[in-house]
């Protein structure tokens, strides 16, 4: 597995946040766990190739965040296309591809991600 330099850092991608990784603060605002980013292959979709509705299709209770490819790389990951479906990219640990993304890397990504579709409590 190698980083694909054709996927520019300025590209923004969507990441669906499963309900199990979402809690709510006292004001009812969603808070995502960094666990949403601790996986062997982080699945994301290019915002310029798919809609929010397409990413969330079939998952009405999940949330959606956006993050840049540069933020994913800055967290110690490599990225590569994994199409189909259209615009699908996977991110993996740069130092140990195929193993779970580390806690510190997941935390960096969770902090860099911004809600674009907030789930309701």
Buried (B, 14 or more C-beta within 10 A) or exposed (E): EEBEEEBEEEBBBBBBBBEEBBEEEEEEEBEBBBBBBBBEBBBBBBBEBBEBEEBBEEBEEBBBBBBBBBBBBBBBBBBBEBEEEEBBBBBBBBEEBEEBBBEEBBBBBBEBBEBBBBBEE
